[in-house]
Amino acid sequence: MNGRPMPCSQEELGSLFLFEKLAPDQLARLCREGRVEEFAPGPVYEEGDPATCFYVLLEGTLVLSRRIGDYDVETNRSSSRGVYAGAFQSYLGDRLRQVYNSSLRVLEPTRFFVLPAETFATIMREWFPMAVHLLEGLFFGVKSAQEAVGQRERLLALGSLSAGLTHELNNPAAAAVRATSALRERVAGMRHKLGIIAASPYRRDTLEALVDLQERTAERVAKAADLSPLEAADREDALSDWLDDHGIGDGWQLAPTFVQAGLDTDWLDRVAAAVDDETLEGAVRWLNYTVETELLMNEIAESTTRVSVLVTAAKQYSQLDRAPYQVTDIHELLDSTLLMVSAKIGPRITVVKDYDRSLPKIPAYPSELNQVWTNLIDNAVSAMNSTDTDGTLTVRTARDGDQLLVEFRDTGPGVPTEIRDRIFDPFFTTKPVGEGTGLGLDISWRIIATKHNGDLRFDSVPGDTRFQVRLPLASADPHPPQEPS
């Protein structure tokens, strides 16, 4: 947007803090190669447009804002003469994409000294060569440092997740190995018991009844209901008494297995009715092997299923087999992240999922959103672990207008008032030395705001801290990603 041309005064430029040290010939060059323009209330330039001019405020009020999703968030408002905006990094040339990184508007008739970006870059290099070298070093040095530390943070997070995943995989894998070894022993014992039964003078109808009871026993094991500790203890006592009353030794060892399988005294009565007193103990112990093998096979199935779930979660978390930008189910991402960091969450923290499952899938970068979830969960867990009390992490999803809301709520001590304006700053951290880089929230904010046109904000009081991520439900891309097949 062009303003109304106005005369340029060397005296006025020289009165600004930005130009007060310049010589008269330098001020004359500024007036000669630049211009003064007056702008009516409204926009001067828009964020993302090519950065063509450097603006210095002479008179009036300016407002700078950033576009976050569908909202313009004000970042600065000033009436101070000499404040500047626009192409102030044009001296970096082609090494930086030269676009306006914010939008500029004025609230009243406002005069600017306007200098074309190419002229500003030339003047900076000619008049202040050493300063330009220092500024270039500072800009690219900080950028490189952020990238290096950011990479290190990602590697640290990956190492932590790998350790947690290894721990989570080890438990079901070890359980499956133990159950397999025990199953081998029970099957061998069953073969031995079957040989004894075959050598015994069982009638045909007795053997058929035992085989039928074996099949029904296996069915009951698969359908066994979970009992409370008190219910299980009562049933074990009843089964132990029954076994003792029928002359079967060590009934107290058999009873817990039968209870776990969902068997009771009525079932034992059916076994007793199928055989005579002399063969009852052998039949009960043979069926005990059936129960144990079924329970062990259930344990193996559960353990291997757990391994499969963990591998699937790791695959979902890393998104190694997916396109970087795709239509995504947010709840799948949240579940995989929670599973991956479950070892770090620990037993003192209760996780509550409050999902709105009616929410649609959205276009997103899944692996980068997982990084955001990891950072926010890690911060919440660290905050709650800093206290001596148990905590609760609530992960909530909901629709908020035309955006999808993901909220992480923790019961930690809250964000201190004096640091709330700094927590999104690069390298700022409250964690002990060696535990945080200070880039987690900065990276998270850039992923949400820059890559997803969303918003990341927080609200905190002691016992109730909420980090809220808002993501657009629809893609702003004219060629939105397709849902993966």
C-alpha positions as CSV (number, residue, x, y, z in Angstrom):
1,M,0.0,0.0,0.0
2,N,1.4,3.4,-1.0
3,G,1.0,6.5,1.1
4,R,0.7,10.2,0.1
5,P,4.2,11.6,-0.8
6,M,5.4,14.4,1.5
7,P,8.6,16.5,1.7
8,C,11.7,14.9,3.4
9,S,13.5,17.0,6.0
10,Q,17.1,16.3,6.9
11,E,16.6,18.0,10.2
12,E,13.6,15.8,11.0
13,L,15.6,12.6,10.2
14,G,18.5,13.8,12.2
15,S,16.3,14.3,15.2
16,L,15.5,10.5,15.3
17,F,17.6,8.3,17.6
18,L,18.1,6.0,14.6
19,F,19.9,8.6,12.5
20,E,21.2,11.1,15.1
21,K,24.9,10.2,14.6
22,L,24.8,10.5,10.8
23,A,26.7,13.3,9.0
24,P,24.8,15.9,6.9
25,D,25.8,14.3,3.6
26,Q,24.5,10.9,4.9
27,L,21.2,12.5,5.9
28,A,21.0,14.2,2.5
29,R,21.5,10.8,0.8
30,L,18.7,9.3,2.8
31,C,16.3,12.1,1.7
32,R,17.5,11.8,-1.9
33,E,17.1,8.0,-2.1
34,G,14.2,7.5,0.3
35,R,10.9,9.3,0.7
36,V,8.4,10.4,3.3
37,E,4.8,9.1,3.0
38,E,1.7,9.6,5.0
39,F,-0.7,6.7,5.4
40,A,-4.3,6.8,6.2
41,P,-5.6,4.5,9.0
42,G,-5.4,0.9,7.8
43,P,-2.9,-1.6,6.5
44,V,0.6,-0.6,5.3
45,Y,1.9,-4.1,4.3
46,E,0.9,-7.7,5.0
47,E,2.8,-10.6,6.6
48,G,4.4,-12.8,4.0
49,D,4.5,-10.2,1.2
50,P,7.9,-9.5,-0.4
51,A,9.8,-7.2,1.9
52,T,10.4,-4.2,-0.4
53,C,10.7,-1.3,2.0
54,F,12.2,-0.2,5.4
55,Y,9.8,2.0,7.4
56,V,10.8,4.5,10.1
57,L,8.0,6.1,12.1
58,L,8.0,9.9,12.0
59,E,4.6,10.7,13.5
60,G,1.5,8.7,14.4
61,T,0.8,5.2,15.8
62,L,1.7,1.8,14.3
63,V,0.6,-1.7,15.2
64,L,2.5,-4.9,14.3
65,S,0.8,-8.2,14.3
66,R,1.3,-11.9,13.4
67,R,-1.2,-14.2,11.7
68,I,-2.0,-17.2,14.0
69,G,-4.6,-19.4,12.3
70,D,-7.5,-17.3,11.5
71,Y,-6.5,-14.5,14.0
72,D,-4.2,-11.5,13.9
73,V,-2.3,-11.4,17.2
74,E,-0.9,-8.0,18.0
75,T,2.8,-8.1,18.9
76,N,3.7,-4.4,19.2
77,R,2.0,-1.0,19.3
78,S,4.0,2.2,19.4
79,S,3.9,6.0,18.8
80,S,7.7,6.4,19.5
81,R,9.4,8.4,16.8
82,G,12.2,6.4,15.2
83,V,10.8,2.9,15.7
84,Y,11.2,0.9,12.5
85,A,9.7,-2.1,10.7
86,G,9.7,-3.8,7.4
87,A,12.8,-4.9,5.4
88,F,15.3,-4.4,8.3
89,Q,17.2,-7.6,7.4
90,S,17.6,-6.9,3.7
91,Y,21.4,-6.6,4.2
92,L,21.4,-10.4,4.6
93,G,20.5,-10.6,0.9
94,D,19.6,-13.9,-0.7
95,R,20.7,-15.9,2.3
96,L,17.4,-15.1,3.9
97,R,13.9,-15.2,2.4
98,Q,13.1,-11.5,2.2
99,V,9.4,-11.3,3.2
100,Y,7.7,-9.3,5.9
101,N,7.6,-11.4,9.0
102,S,4.6,-9.4,10.4
103,S,1.8,-7.2,9.3
104,L,1.9,-3.4,9.7
105,R,-1.1,-1.1,10.1
106,V,-1.6,2.4,11.4
107,L,-4.4,3.7,13.7
108,E,-4.4,7.3,12.6
109,P,-2.8,9.4,9.8
110,T,0.8,8.4,10.2
111,R,4.0,9.5,8.5
112,F,6.9,7.2,7.7
113,F,10.3,7.7,6.2
114,V,10.4,4.9,3.6
115,L,13.6,3.5,2.2
116,P,13.7,0.8,-0.6
117,A,15.1,-2.5,0.7
118,E,17.9,-2.6,-1.9
119,T,19.0,1.0,-1.0
120,F,18.8,0.2,2.8
121,A,21.0,-2.9,2.2
122,T,23.6,-1.0,0.1
123,I,23.8,1.9,2.7
124,M,24.3,-0.6,5.5
125,R,27.1,-2.3,3.8
126,E,28.8,0.9,2.7
127,W,28.4,2.9,6.0
128,F,28.6,0.1,8.6
129,P,30.6,-2.8,7.1
130,M,31.8,-4.0,10.5
131,A,28.3,-3.8,12.0
132,V,26.9,-5.7,9.1
133,H,29.4,-8.5,9.6
134,L,28.6,-8.6,13.3
135,L,24.9,-8.7,12.7
136,E,25.2,-11.4,10.0
137,G,27.3,-13.5,12.4
138,L,24.8,-12.9,15.2
139,F,21.8,-13.8,13.1
140,F,23.2,-16.9,11.5
141,G,25.1,-17.9,14.6
142,V,21.9,-17.9,16.7
143,K,20.0,-19.7,13.9
144,S,22.7,-22.4,13.8
145,A,22.8,-22.7,17.5
146,Q,19.0,-23.1,17.6
147,E,19.1,-25.8,14.9
148,A,22.0,-27.6,16.7
149,V,20.4,-27.5,20.1
150,G,17.0,-28.3,18.6
151,Q,18.6,-31.4,16.9
152,R,20.2,-32.3,20.2
153,E,16.8,-32.0,22.0
154,R,15.2,-34.2,19.4
155,L,18.0,-36.8,19.9
156,L,17.7,-36.6,23.7
157,A,13.9,-37.1,23.3
158,L,14.5,-40.0,21.0
159,G,17.0,-41.5,23.4
160,S,14.5,-41.1,26.3
161,L,11.7,-42.6,24.2
162,S,13.9,-45.5,23.0
163,A,14.8,-46.3,26.6
164,G,11.2,-46.2,27.6
165,L,10.2,-48.3,24.7
166,T,12.9,-50.9,25.4
167,H,11.6,-51.0,29.0
168,E,8.0,-51.4,27.9
169,L,9.0,-54.1,25.4
170,N,11.1,-56.0,27.8
171,N,8.3,-56.7,30.3
172,P,5.9,-58.5,27.9
173,A,8.8,-60.2,26.1
174,A,10.2,-61.6,29.3
175,A,6.7,-62.7,30.4
176,A,6.2,-64.5,27.1
177,V,9.6,-66.3,27.5
178,R,8.7,-67.3,31.1
179,A,5.2,-68.5,30.1
180,T,6.6,-70.5,27.1
181,S,9.1,-72.3,29.4
182,A,6.4,-73.1,31.9
183,L,4.0,-74.2,29.2
184,R,6.6,-76.7,27.9
185,E,6.7,-78.2,31.4
186,R,2.9,-78.3,31.7
187,V,2.5,-80.0,28.3
188,A,5.1,-82.6,29.3
189,G,3.2,-83.2,32.6
190,M,-0.1,-83.5,30.7
191,R,1.5,-86.1,28.4
192,H,2.7,-88.0,31.4
193,K,-0.7,-87.8,33.1
194,L,-2.4,-88.9,29.9
195,G,-0.2,-92.0,29.8
196,I,-1.3,-92.8,33.4
197,I,-4.9,-92.3,32.5
198,A,-4.6,-94.5,29.5
199,A,-3.0,-97.3,31.6
200,S,-5.8,-97.1,34.2
201,P,-9.0,-99.1,33.9
202,Y,-11.2,-96.2,32.9
203,R,-14.5,-97.1,31.2
204,R,-15.2,-95.6,27.8
205,D,-18.0,-93.4,29.1
206,T,-15.7,-92.1,31.9
207,L,-13.0,-91.1,29.4
208,E,-15.6,-89.4,27.2
209,A,-16.9,-87.5,30.2
210,L,-13.3,-86.4,31.2
211,V,-12.6,-85.2,27.6
212,D,-15.9,-83.3,27.6
213,L,-15.0,-81.7,30.9
214,Q,-11.6,-80.8,29.6
215,E,-13.1,-79.0,26.6
216,R,-15.6,-77.2,28.8
217,T,-12.8,-76.3,31.2
218,A,-10.8,-74.7,28.4
219,E,-13.9,-72.7,27.4
220,R,-14.4,-71.5,31.0
221,V,-10.8,-70.3,31.2
222,A,-11.3,-68.1,28.2
223,K,-14.4,-66.6,29.7
224,A,-13.2,-66.2,33.3
225,A,-14.3,-63.0,34.9
226,D,-12.0,-60.8,37.0
227,L,-12.6,-61.1,40.8
228,S,-11.9,-58.7,43.5
229,P,-9.2,-59.9,46.0
230,L,-11.8,-60.6,48.6
231,E,-14.0,-62.7,46.2
232,A,-10.9,-64.6,45.0
233,A,-9.9,-65.4,48.6
234,D,-13.4,-66.6,49.5
235,R,-13.5,-68.9,46.4
236,E,-10.0,-70.3,47.1
237,D,-11.0,-71.2,50.6
238,A,-14.1,-73.0,49.3
239,L,-12.2,-74.9,46.7
240,S,-9.5,-75.9,49.2
241,D,-12.1,-77.2,51.6
242,W,-13.7,-79.2,48.8
243,L,-10.4,-80.7,47.7
244,D,-9.5,-81.6,51.3
245,D,-12.9,-83.2,51.9
246,H,-12.4,-85.4,48.8
247,G,-8.9,-86.6,49.9
248,I,-6.9,-84.6,47.3
249,G,-3.7,-83.5,48.9
250,D,-2.1,-80.0,48.6
251,G,-5.5,-78.5,47.6
252,W,-4.3,-75.1,48.7
253,Q,-1.9,-75.2,45.7
254,L,-4.5,-76.2,43.2
255,A,-7.2,-73.8,44.4
256,P,-5.7,-70.5,43.2
257,T,-5.2,-71.9,39.6
258,F,-8.8,-73.1,39.5
259,V,-10.1,-69.7,40.8
260,Q,-8.0,-67.8,38.2
261,A,-9.7,-70.0,35.5
262,G,-13.2,-69.2,36.8
263,L,-13.9,-72.6,38.2
264,D,-15.8,-73.3,41.4
265,T,-17.1,-76.2,43.6
266,D,-20.0,-76.9,41.3
267,W,-17.5,-77.6,38.5
268,L,-15.6,-79.9,40.8
269,D,-18.8,-81.7,41.7
270,R,-19.3,-82.4,38.0
271,V,-15.8,-83.9,37.8
272,A,-16.5,-86.1,40.9
273,A,-19.7,-87.3,39.3
274,A,-17.9,-88.4,36.1
275,V,-15.3,-90.7,37.8
276,D,-15.1,-92.9,40.9
277,D,-13.4,-92.0,44.1
278,E,-10.2,-93.9,43.3
279,T,-9.5,-92.0,40.0
280,L,-10.9,-88.6,41.2
281,E,-7.5,-87.1,42.3
282,G,-5.8,-88.2,39.0
283,A,-8.6,-86.6,37.0
284,V,-8.5,-83.4,38.9
285,R,-4.8,-83.1,38.5
286,W,-5.0,-83.9,34.8
287,L,-7.6,-81.1,34.4
288,N,-5.3,-78.8,36.4
289,Y,-2.8,-79.2,33.7
290,T,-5.4,-78.2,31.2
291,V,-6.2,-75.0,33.2
292,E,-2.5,-74.1,33.6
293,T,-1.8,-74.6,29.8
294,E,-4.8,-72.4,28.9
295,L,-3.7,-69.7,31.4
296,L,-0.1,-69.8,30.1
297,M,-1.3,-69.6,26.5
298,N,-3.5,-66.6,27.5
299,E,-0.4,-65.0,29.1
300,I,1.7,-65.6,25.9
301,A,-1.1,-64.1,23.7
302,E,-1.4,-61.1,25.9
303,S,2.3,-60.5,26.0
304,T,2.8,-60.8,22.3
305,T,-0.2,-58.6,21.7
306,R,1.3,-56.0,24.0
307,V,4.6,-56.2,22.0
308,S,2.6,-55.8,18.8
309,V,0.7,-52.8,20.2
310,L,4.0,-51.2,21.3
311,V,5.5,-51.7,17.9
312,T,2.4,-50.2,16.2
313,A,2.5,-47.3,18.6
314,A,6.2,-46.7,17.8
315,K,5.5,-46.8,14.1
316,Q,2.6,-44.4,14.6
317,Y,4.6,-42.1,16.7
318,S,7.6,-41.9,14.3
319,Q,5.4,-41.9,11.2
320,L,8.3,-43.5,9.3
321,D,6.0,-45.1,6.8
322,R,3.7,-42.1,6.2
323,A,3.8,-39.0,4.1
324,P,5.0,-35.9,6.1
325,Y,1.7,-34.1,5.4
326,Q,-1.5,-36.0,5.5
327,V,-5.0,-36.2,6.8
328,T,-4.6,-37.4,10.4
329,D,-6.6,-38.7,13.4
330,I,-5.4,-36.6,16.3
331,H,-6.5,-39.2,18.8
332,E,-4.2,-41.8,17.2
333,L,-1.3,-39.5,17.6
334,L,-2.1,-38.7,21.2
335,D,-2.6,-42.3,22.1
336,S,0.7,-43.3,20.5
337,T,2.6,-40.5,22.3
338,L,1.1,-41.4,25.7
339,L,2.0,-45.0,25.2
340,M,5.6,-44.1,24.1
341,V,6.1,-41.8,27.2
342,S,4.2,-44.1,29.7
343,A,7.4,-45.2,31.4
344,K,8.4,-41.5,32.0
345,I,4.9,-40.7,33.3
346,G,5.3,-43.3,36.1
347,P,2.8,-44.7,38.6
348,R,2.4,-41.4,40.6
349,I,0.6,-39.7,37.7
350,T,-2.9,-40.7,36.6
351,V,-3.7,-40.1,32.9
352,V,-7.2,-39.1,32.0
353,K,-8.4,-39.1,28.4
354,D,-11.3,-36.8,27.7
355,Y,-11.6,-37.2,23.9
356,D,-14.4,-36.0,21.6
357,R,-14.4,-38.9,19.2
358,S,-16.7,-37.1,16.8
359,L,-14.0,-34.8,15.7
360,P,-12.9,-35.2,12.1
361,K,-9.5,-36.0,10.9
362,I,-7.4,-32.9,10.0
363,P,-4.6,-32.1,7.6
364,A,-1.3,-32.0,9.5
365,Y,2.3,-33.0,9.9
366,P,1.8,-36.0,12.3
367,S,5.4,-36.6,13.3
368,E,5.8,-32.9,14.2
369,L,2.6,-32.9,16.2
370,N,3.9,-35.9,18.1
371,Q,6.9,-33.9,19.0
372,V,4.6,-31.1,20.3
373,W,2.6,-33.6,22.4
374,T,5.9,-35.1,23.8
375,N,7.2,-31.7,24.8
376,L,3.9,-30.6,26.5
377,I,3.5,-34.0,28.3
378,D,7.1,-33.9,29.4
379,N,6.7,-30.4,30.9
380,A,3.5,-31.4,32.7
381,V,5.1,-34.5,34.1
382,S,8.2,-32.6,35.3
383,A,6.0,-30.0,37.0
384,M,4.0,-32.6,38.8
385,N,7.0,-34.6,39.8
386,S,8.5,-31.5,41.4
387,T,5.9,-31.9,44.2
388,D,5.5,-34.6,46.9
389,T,1.9,-35.4,45.9
390,D,0.4,-37.6,43.2
391,G,-0.8,-35.8,40.0
392,T,-3.3,-36.0,37.2
393,L,-2.7,-35.4,33.6
394,T,-5.8,-34.8,31.6
395,V,-5.7,-34.8,27.8
396,R,-8.8,-33.3,26.3
397,T,-10.0,-32.8,22.7
398,A,-12.9,-30.7,21.6
399,R,-14.2,-28.5,18.7
400,D,-13.6,-24.8,19.1
401,G,-15.4,-23.0,16.3
402,D,-13.6,-24.0,13.1
403,Q,-10.6,-25.3,15.1
404,L,-9.7,-28.5,16.9
405,L,-8.6,-28.0,20.5
406,V,-6.1,-30.2,22.2
407,E,-5.6,-29.4,25.9
408,F,-3.0,-30.8,28.3
409,R,-4.0,-30.1,31.9
410,D,-1.8,-30.9,34.9
411,T,-2.2,-30.5,38.6
412,G,1.4,-29.2,39.2
413,P,2.4,-26.0,41.0
414,G,1.7,-23.8,38.0
415,V,3.8,-21.4,35.9
416,P,5.2,-18.6,38.1
417,T,3.9,-15.2,37.2
418,E,7.3,-13.7,36.7
419,I,8.3,-16.1,33.9
420,R,5.0,-16.3,32.0
421,D,6.2,-13.9,29.4
422,R,9.3,-15.8,28.7
423,I,8.4,-19.5,28.5
424,F,8.1,-19.5,24.7
425,D,11.5,-17.8,24.4
426,P,14.3,-19.8,22.8
427,F,16.8,-21.3,25.4
428,F,14.6,-20.3,28.4
429,T,14.1,-23.3,30.8
430,T,13.3,-23.8,34.4
431,K,14.6,-27.3,34.5
432,P,17.9,-28.2,36.2
433,V,21.1,-28.1,34.2
434,G,21.3,-31.0,31.8
435,E,17.6,-31.8,31.8
436,G,16.3,-29.1,29.5
437,T,17.5,-27.1,26.5
438,G,14.9,-24.4,26.6
439,L,13.8,-25.1,23.1
440,G,10.8,-27.4,23.7
441,L,8.1,-24.8,23.9
442,D,9.8,-22.6,21.2
443,I,9.9,-25.5,18.8
444,S,6.3,-26.5,19.7
445,W,5.1,-22.9,19.1
446,R,6.8,-22.8,15.7
447,I,5.4,-26.2,14.7
448,I,1.9,-25.1,15.6
449,A,1.9,-21.5,14.5
450,T,4.2,-21.6,11.5
451,K,3.6,-25.1,10.0
452,H,0.0,-25.6,11.0
453,N,-1.4,-22.0,11.1
454,G,-2.6,-22.8,14.6
455,D,-2.2,-21.4,18.1
456,L,-0.5,-22.5,21.3
457,R,-1.3,-20.7,24.5
458,F,-1.5,-21.5,28.2
459,D,-3.4,-20.6,31.4
460,S,-2.0,-21.4,34.8
461,V,-2.9,-21.3,38.4
462,P,-1.4,-23.6,41.1
463,G,-3.0,-27.0,40.7
464,D,-4.4,-26.2,37.3
465,T,-2.1,-25.5,34.3
466,R,-3.6,-25.9,30.8
467,F,-1.6,-25.7,27.6
468,Q,-4.0,-25.4,24.7
469,V,-3.2,-26.2,21.1
470,R,-5.7,-25.1,18.4
471,L,-5.4,-26.5,14.9
472,P,-7.5,-25.5,11.9
473,L,-10.0,-28.2,10.9
474,A,-9.5,-27.4,7.2
475,S,-6.4,-27.0,5.2
476,A,-5.4,-23.6,3.8
477,D,-3.5,-25.4,1.0
478,P,-5.3,-25.4,-2.3
479,H,-4.1,-29.0,-2.8
480,P,-4.8,-30.6,0.6
481,P,-3.2,-33.9,1.5
482,Q,-5.1,-37.1,0.8
483,E,-6.0,-39.5,3.6
484,P,-3.5,-42.4,3.7
485,S,-4.9,-45.7,2.3
